Amino acid sequence: MSSILPVTFPFFALVFCGYAAAWRGFLPESAIPGLNAFVLFFALPCLLFRFGASMPFAQLIDLVLLGIYAMCALVIVAGTVAATRRQVGLKDAAFGALVAAFPNTGFMGVPLLVALFGERAAGPVIATVLVDLALTSSLCIAIAESGPGTHHPTGPSPLARALRGAFSNPLPWAIALGAVKAASGLQLPGPVDQAIRMLADAASPVALFTIGAVLWRAGRHAHTRTPPAHFLPVAAVKLFVHPLLVLGAGLAARAAGFDVPAYGLTVLVLASALPSASNVSMLAERHGADNGRVARIIMASTVLSFATFSGFAALMRQ
């Protein structure tokens, strides 16, 4: 643990700084969406582009690891929806399932896991990003939009609309462009490469600061009182059940004869142990779900994950 905390503490400290800056008014609330847009559309795509361009596609995407993570995401979504649907309704159960299965990999996990394990961790982490954007989020939004009162008799189906939203996200395209660059051997002009490098270097600190600011904003816009029994169990699923399920599935796949690299499984488990993705609160607000409940799940998972994630990291590195 003594070797883990010096790495994890600065990451969580930057999240706290973002929360404190928004809470104290140093960061105006009106600036938070712009800060989030800078990370999502500029800094983070450049970081993922660099990782995508740093290794061959076969090393970047391990299909066995991707399959393990995708299967576990489906189990978490199905289990959470089934367990909470009667309690909160289908739409809110779907968004609860999304925060239970969707870790904050983009804003927090990529820089944190690369700091812990080096750039070779980028491949498994990128696989989780692709699964969460293309599968987990699309499925949960489709479930949320398929409930009573939300059906759209004309136009695309809820799943088609959710997939369209997922593929409008710049992150998968940044990864794909990086992979194309690696495969083609193309060299970017020096000034272009330097601009990408500068934006990529800004991704980690600004993303972590933004997480804190988004958490404060989500709490400020939460207009409902949510009993702890409606959000703490879902946070526990995110922090404990999800990583343990991934670990169990990985070990089972290895016992069945699949090639599951030890470092890849370690990165996958730790990605699953990350707190819930903070941007889901904005997504829930946009879709008319109970944003207060979602915000409390994200806040609880983020606060508790400093201890739980550090504990998983210490155990997995032994």
N, C-alpha and C positions, 0 to 999 in steps of 0.2 A: 504493500500500500504506500510505503514511503516514496517509491519511485513513480507512482501513479498520480498522487495529489499535486506535485509540482507541475504536471502537465495539464490536469483537468481544472485546477483552481483558476488559472487566468481566463479560461473560456467561460466559466460560470460567473466570474467577477465582471467580465464585460457585459454579460446579460444583465446582471444587477445594475451596472452603470447605466445601461439604456433605460431600465425601468425607473431608476432614481431620477434620471434627467427628465423623463417625461412627467413623472409624478411632481417634481419640484418646478416644472414649467420652463426649465432651461431649453427643452426641446418642445416647440409648440405642437399641439395635436395635429394641426393642419399639415405639418411637415412629415409626419410619420408615413403616410401613403407614398410620398415622394422618396423617402429613404428606402422603403420597401421595394419600390419600383427600381431604384438604382441597383439594389442587390440582385433582384430577380431578372432584370433585363440587360444588365451590363456587367457587373462584377462577377457574379456567380457563373454565368455562361462562359466568361473568359477563363475562369478557373477550371471548369469542367472541360472546356476545349483543350486547355494545356494538358490535362490528365489524359484525355482521349487521344491526343497526339503523341503521348510519351511512350506508348507501347503498342505492339501488334494487337489486332482485334481479338485474336484467340486468347491472349493473356488478359485483355481488358474485360471480356465477358466470358465467364465460366458458366456454361449452360446448366451444369449440375447444381452449382450454388444458386443460380437464378431460379431453377425449378424448386429447390428446397424452400427458398424464401417466399416464392409465389404461393406454394401450397400452404405454408404456415399463415400467410396473410389471409388467404381464403378461409382457413379454419377460424382465425381470430374474428374476422368479419361475421361469419355465420354464427359463431357462438355468442358474440356480443349482441347481435341483433336479436337472436332467439331469447337470450336471458333478460333483455331490457325492454323488448317491444311492448309488453303489457304494462310496464311501469310508466313509460314516457311516450308511447306512440311510435309509429313506424319511422317517421321522418327524423325525430330526435334519436331514436335507436340507431338509425343509419349513420348519423353524424357522430354519435358516440362510438360506433364501430370504427369509423374513419380515424378518430384520434387514438383509439386503442391499437390500431394496426399501422398507422402512418407515423413513423418517427421523424424527428426534425433532422433528417439526414443532410439535406441540401445546405441549410443555413449553419448547422452545428456539426453534423456528423462527418462531412468530408474533411474539413480542416482538423477536427479533433482526432479522428482515426488516423489520418496521415501523420499527424504529430506523434501519435503513439507508436505507429508501426512503419512509418516511411511511405514512400510513394507507391510501393507495391500494394498497399491497402486500397488504392484508388479503384482497382478493378472490381472487387466485391462490393464496395460502397456504391459505385456507379450502377451496378446491377440492381441494388435495392432501390435507387432513385428511379430507374426505369420501371420497375414493378409497381412502385407506389404511385407514380404519375399515370401510367397507362392502365393498370389493372385495379389497384385498391381504390384510388379516388374515383375512377369512372364507375366502378361497381357500386360504391356507397352512395354516390350522387344519384345514380339510376334507381337504386332502392328507395332513396328519400323522395324522389320525384314520382314514384309509382304508387304512392299511397293515396287514400281517398282525398278528393279535393285538389289534387295536384296533377291529375291526368290531363294531357293535352291531346284532344281527339284528332287534330290535324298537325301536319309537320313531322319532323323526325321523332323517333322514339326517345324516351329518357336516356337509354344507354347510348344511342347515337349522339345525342346532344352532349352527354358527359364525355364521350370519347373525343368529340370535336374540341371540347374545352381542354382536355388533356393534351391534345396534339397542338394546341395553340400556345402551350407553355414552351418557352425558349430552351429549357434545359436539355430535353432529349435531342433537339436539333444541334445544340452546341457539342454534345457528346458525339453525335454522328459526324459532324464536320471535323472534329478532332480525329476520329477514326479514319475518315477519308484522307486527311492530311498524312496520317501515319502510313497508310497503305500506299499512297501515291509518291511519298518522298518529297512532296512539294515543300519548298522553303519560302516563307513569307518575307516580303521586303523588311529590312531592318526596322524602319520607323513603325510599321504596322505591328511587327512582333513586339516592339517595346511598348506600344500603346496597350496591347493585349496583356502583356506582363504587368503593367502598372495597374490595370483594372483588376486582374486576378489577385494581385497582392493586397488590394483593398477589400477583397471579398470577405475574408475571415473576420477582421475586427468590425467592419461595418455590419455584417450579417448578424454577429452576436449582439452588438449594440441594438440592432433593429428588433431582435427577438424580444428583448426586455421592453422596448418601447411599444411593440405590438401587444405584449401581455398587459401592459398598463392600459392601453386603449381598449382592449377587449373587456377588461374589468370595468372600465368607466361606462361602457355601452351595454353592460349586462343589466337588463331591466327586470329580471326575475330573481326570486330567492330560491336557491336550489339546495335541498337537504343534502347533507354529506352522503347519505345512503344512495343518492342518485349520481354522484360523481366520483367518490373515492374508490369504489370497486372497479370502475373503468380505468382509473389511473393505475390501480394495482395490476390490472391486466396488462397495461402497457409496459410497466416497469418490471414485472416479474413473469407473468404467464407468457408473454410474447418471446422474450429471450430464451426462456427455458424450453418452450416449444421448438424454437429454431435449433437449439442445441440437441434436443432429443431427436428431431427429424434428421439432423446432420449425422449423428452417430448411428441412427437406424439405416440411413442410406449407405454409410460406410460399411456397416455390417452386412448389407445386402450386396456388396461388391462394387458399389460406385466409387469413383475416384473423388474423394472429398478431402482436399488439402487442409492440413491442420490450421495454417494461418488464415486461409479463406473462411473456414468455419468460425474461427475466433472473431474475425472482423464482422461476419454476418451476425453473430450473437450480440456483439457490442453495438452494432447498428440498431438491432432490435431493442436493446436496453436504453436507447436514447429517449428523452422525453417526447411528448406528442408535438407534431408540427404546429408551430404557432400560427401560421397563416390559415389554418382550418377555421379559426374563429371568424375571420373575415368572410370565408366561404359560407359558413353557417348563417351569418348575418345576411348575406346576399340571397340565400335560398329560403329565408324565413324560418329557420330552425331556432331552437332555444339557445341563443348565443351565450346566455349566462351560464348554462350547464357546460357547454363546450369550453368556455373560457376557464371555468373552475377546474375542469379535468386537465387542461393544458397547464394551468398555473400549478396545480398540485403535482403533476408529473415533473414539471421543470424544477420546482423547489426540492422535491424528494430525490430527483435523479442525481444530484451532486453526490449523495451518499451511495445510492443504489448502483449507478453507473460505475463509480470508482471501485465499488466492491466487486462487481462483475469483471471489470478490467483487471483487478489484482488477481482474481481467481483464474481467469482465462490465460493470463500471461505466465502462470506458474508452470 
